[in-house]
């Protein structure tokens, strides 16, 4: 795996980039703490450089779904867990409507910035992916994101150190600000 620090990377119009959901959360998700604010600044700066260079930025429904669901759950745990006994009760409440509107607005911002890409379901070795998942060492969605990036020649932008453990990680080009990922 080729790993580069996103803070030092020089983007070009030839770059084809795929942001993991955690990157979108840092840029467009709710603020968590000072640590996430620092990361937000790093990745938002990178996004601005990407846009200035007119680099290719891609997304698929899997990552968009992860962003939407993570955002909703984070809002629940940060602001509404004491009000609603379960996440489902929160989702059915009036309070959720304003949260859903914020999520939708940010999801639309992401979609407008990106070109859609599609994971070719029939091209996946799903039995192998499921066997790896069954071992308890890899996340199913992370495996799919790796497949998307490798198949399309995308550079993955992520803060998730789990990507270094994936079978096809040696075929990935990865940009990150995660020191653990850069040093492993």
N, C-alpha and C positions, 0 to 999 in steps of 0.2 A: 504494500500500500504506500502510495506517495502521500505524505501528510505535509501540509503547509499551514503556516500561521496566517489566518485571514487578515490580520492587521497589517502584515507586510506584503501581501499579495498584490501584484499589479494586474488588474483586470483588463481584458481586451474585448473587442467586439466578436472575437472568435470563441470566447468561452461559452460553454453550455453548462449551466448550473442548475442544480436541483436542491432546494432547501428542504431540510427535514422539518417536521412540525414544531420541534423545539425552537428552531430559529424563528419561525413565524410567531411563536408565542413570545419570544423575547422582543420582537419588533412590534407586534400588534396585540399582544395579550395583556391582561391586567398585571400591574406591577406587584411584585412579591416582596422584595427586600433590596437592600443596598447591593448585594452581590448580583442579583438579577438585573438591577439597574445598570451596573457596569457592563454586563454582557449585552444588555439591550443597546447600549451606546455603541459598542464594538460592531454588532451585527447590523444596526441601522446605518452606521457609517459605511459599512461594506455594501449594503443595498444601494445607497446613494451612489457609490463609485460604480457599481454594476450598471445602474441606470444611466449614469453619465457616459459610460463606455458603450452602451447599447449591447451589453452582453446578453446572451440568450438565457432566459430564466423560465424554468418549466415546473409544472405541478401536475399531480394526478389526484383523483378523488380520494385515494387512501390518505394522503397527507392532509388534504382539506378536511376530511372527516376527523382525523386525529386532532387537528387544530380546534375545530368546533367543539368536540367533546371535551377536550382538555380545558378549554376556556370555560365552558359551562360548569364543569366540576370544580375548577379552581375558584370561580365566583361563589359557588355554593359553599365550599369549605371555608373561604375567607370571610364571607359576609352573611351567609344565611343558614349555616349548620345549626345554630342555636335557635332559629326560628322554625325550621322545618325538620321533622324527624328523619326524613329520608330525602335523597336526591330526587327521587321520582315525585314526591309531594312538592318539592320546590319547583320542578319542571311544570307541574300542573297549576302553579300559583300565579297570581297577578304580578308578583315581584319578578318572576322569570321573564315576563314579556319585555321589560326594558333591557334585561341582560341579553335576551335573544336578539333584540334589535341591535345592540352594540356588537354582538358576535357577528351578526349578518353584515353589518356595515364594514367590519374589518375583514371578513371573509371575501366580500366583494372587492375590497381594495387589493387583496392578494390575487384574486382571479384576474383583475384588470392588469396586473403587473406581469402575469405569466402566460406562457403558451401551454395549452393542455398537452399532456402526453398520456398514453394508455399502456397499461400493463397487459401484455398479450397472455391471457390466461392459459391458452392451449400450448404456449411455448414454455411454460414453467414445468419444472420437475417437482410437482407438488408432493409426491411421495417422499422424495429426499428432503424437501423443506419441512414437511411434517415430522419426519424421523429426527431431524436436527432439533426441532422444537420439543419433541418428546424427551430428548436428553436433558432438557431443562437449562441449557446453556445459552440459547439464542432466542430472541424475541421474534415472533412470527412476522410482524409488520416490518421489522428491521431487515429481515431476510428479503421480503418483497421489495423494499426500497433499494436494497443492494442490487437485486435483479433488474430493476428499472434503470438504475444508473449504469450498470455494466452493459446492458443491452443497447442503451442509447448513447453511450459515450459521454454521460453526464459526470461532472465533478460534483460530488456530494458536499453540501455545506451542512454541518451538524455540530452539536455540542455533546452528543451522546457517545461516551467512550465505549459502549457496547459494540460499536461497529468494528472495532479492531479484532473482535473475536469471531467474526463471521467467515465462513468457508471461502467466499469469493472476495474477501476484503483485500487480498493481494492484487486484485484487478481494479480496485478503486483509487481514484484521485480524490483526496479529501481536504477540505478547507475547514479550519476550526480555530477557536480561541481557547479550547480546552487543553490546558497544560498536560493533564494526564494522558490525553489522547496523542498529543504531539510528542511526548516523551516515552511512550510505550513501544 
